[in-house]
Amino acid sequence: MNSFSKHQIPPLKEWKDFEDLCLSIWKRIWKDDGAQKNGRKGQKQDGVDFFGRPNKGNEYVGVQCKCKENMLGSKLTIPEIEKEISLAKNFKPELKEYIIATTSVRDVNIQKYCRKVTLEHKKINKFSVRACFWEEIKEQITEEEIIRFYRSFVIPEKLTKQQEDLIREEKKPTNIFEEKTQKIENIIFDPSKLISEIKEEEYNAELNYVKNLLNSFEVDKALDNLEELKNRIWNNSPDQIKFRILTNIGSANLYINKPQEAAKYFIEAYQYNKDEEKAISNLSLAYFILKEYVKSRDFALKVLQNNPTNYVASSMLIQSQIQLGEKNLEEVVKNIPNEVKNSSEVYSMLSFQAYEQNDIESAKKYGEIALNLDKKDNPEIKINLAITLLESLFKQQSIVFGSQISLETKKTLGSIINLLSEAWEKIKGKDLAKYKSFWLVNRAKAYRLLNNLSDAEKDIDLALYYEPDNPEYIFEKAIISFENNNLDYFPNNRKKIEKIIDVIPQSVLLLAEAISLKDIEESINILLKYLDGKDLNLKLNKEALRLLINLLLKNEDYFFNFFSIIRKII
């Protein structure tokens, strides 16, 4: 055989050949003839193409092969690795090491990412991760593998019988498809079209992975991947890919409570795919968010003309008509189209509209219908119903501090806690959790009303971990602390509570009452400062004045100056 240099060996182009080459190499490296492919094409492989036991030990190593066309701009990406690592966690028995073998050129960012994951996995006793690039793989290729996989790469001068047999065996078509493929392998094709198709397929695969992240509530990871993908491919990507990128960014922003940002991306996405139903229905949603109800209605109608079952368009049409005064909620309910009468999303929207109109009973009714119709285990539907039920209790009983509650109310609170707990379990430990901490606050309120102050405190503390400066959370923490007789909380957190008085005026009453149990004089000063210049006809200010009068009468130092102090306020 001619002499050859390994640096001349090009990457294999066919994924099957590359996988076979890698298996041959790692069998030798591991000294394990029992190393084998994991299942067959079409079966669930848990991110592992083949596996083996180094030195025939008890620990398994898995390899995932990624064949990339470097000349066509295709390369290994971090999102691909993330996806495969996630799948490999399901491989049984658990792996000791996970290797991504690729024809891609060495990439420092990929190496850095693998080191980072390995360190994270070490803390939880999971497998290490490394990428093995073509530069390393080709150094392991033997002469026999050159003959087997690169028949046209070298010109044999004299072959052994074993080498000739190997070539003959490799040349045999394994099925009819391969036989036909060999006959047409020299057909002329348009390289630019092939490049475009390969790239689009790769981009769609990355976007499908992002979609899975969003569906799994890993919204931060999804946004990071989308931003990286957008920066990397935007100028050379087709319109359909641009549409998908922008649409997914918009959806992610809806998840994290940024509707205005979501609307902006949906409008931009529409420019790249004006005929697609999803683009038009998202455009209707965008205009509703921006309170451009006429546009929202008109685009919803455009969708429904072609597809009356589109629940997003149906929801936007109904809400726009209500906002424009074209129909009231009662009329809308009577005229719900048959095509969406069984849509949980439509009834959840009706519940929201009723809630916005302060019709809590109707909001409860439609929320319960939505829950019964829901087949996707949608946490948002459970949350909306739970919050509506909780609001109805506060509205009926004006509950602020602990009070005696009926058995019926206790039952309702139990249902609220169950709904909130089921919803929270779906996102607990996921990126989305930090954006939905208000779910915990509402569960804390329900626990508090049931006098389960221990669980209430756990929930409010976790919510405050996510949003330490949220006024509602600070106020709820103060109520729980007061009911739990944790009076040290108030002097220690006085400044924090005073900062929220303008947003939640009731907090001044809670602060003053709690402080008064240890320091009446300081409590009086808090109320005097608050009441200075206030309208005493307002209910809250009357309550503050009443509390101040009681404290003045209890304090000897202030008793003789009682009337002069009150006159200054009045």
Protein Blocks (a to p, Z undefined) as FASTA:
>chain_A
ZZddfklpccdfbfklmmmmmmmmmmmmnopakbccehjehiaeehpabdcdehhiabdc
ddddddddfknopacdfklmmmmmmmmmmpccddfbdcdddfbdcdfklmmmmmmmmmmm
mmnopacdddddfklmmmmpcfklmmmmmmmlpccfbdcfklmmmmmmmmpcfbfklmmm
mmmmmpccdfklmmmmmmmmmmmmmmmmmmmmmmnopaklmmmmmmmmmmmmmmmpcfkl
mmmmmmmmmmmmmmnopaklmmmmmmmmmmmommbmklmmmmmmmmmmnopaklmmmmmm
mmmmmmmmlmklmmmmmmmmmmnopacfklmmmmgcfklmmgmklmmmmmmmmmmnopak
lmmmmmmmmmmmpmnlpaklmmmmmmmmmmmmmmmnopabdcdddfklmmmmmmmmmmmm
mmmmmmgoiaklmmmmmmmmmmmmmmmmnopaklmmmmmmmmmmmmmmlmklmmmmmmmm
mmnopaklmmmmmmmmmmmmmmmmmlmmmmmmmmmmmommlmmmmmmmmmgopafkbmkl
mmmmmmmmmmmmmpmklmmmmmmmmmmmZZ
